[in-house]
């Protein structure tokens, strides 16, 4: 038990990494392990969830994905990138390690142009590029390890089961609200930056990222949002302001992409 803090500290130091924006990260798992997890999760979703059967929608999403992937580092371009449209009216999209992208049919109601669809898919691929899944799983694993250690220590000191349960509940809430959720908001903001850069370099208009979130607000209604403190996403209005502020600086990348022939015609 006494050696556990030292072992945890050694693991953290050994797993330190840097995100594409220069932020320090914790990654306890290899890229191969994360890719295997992502592919397995995607396969399971395709087996259990309803799939859309519209070939035009599938081709549309795959076209956007293919254009964005060309702007990834060479090693990531070699992944077996696959897009799947799911028959779900919830406007949502995701990307998983291993090169897997999912888009719900409900997303087409808010991502009304190929540029807006590129904004949301670029954001999700940005999570993969920055290895946010690895980071998230690593922090969750570390938090669970710490809580397990506290539970074992409390038991060794003769604490009652009720007392140990209360202690675990308090520490669990503290870990989630004070550490894991705020950290996830940082990931979301970072994926916004990466995704908007990626879409501009791929020949999609970076101004469309702000338009997408305007559409999302109109579709969902702001009154239904949880307080920002307990949200895993940045406040939509703040997000739009930041996306709008970054767009002019990305205009040269967008114009250069178009001038060099990177002008996607997906939709």
Secondary structure, 3 states (H helix, E strand, C coil): CCCHHHHHHHHHHHCEEECCCCCEEECCCCHHHHHHHHHHHHHHHHHHCCECCCHHHHHHHHHHHHHHHCCCCHHHHCCCCEEEEECCCCCCEEEECCCEEEEEHHHHHCCCCHHHHHHHHHHHHHHHHCCHHHHHHHHHHHHHHHHHHHHHHHHHCCCCHHHHHHHHHHHHHHHHHHHHHHHHHHHHHHHHHHHHHHHHHCCCCCCHHHHHHHHHHHHHCHHHCCCHHHCCCCCHHHHHHHHHHHHHHHHHHHHHHHHCCCCCCCC
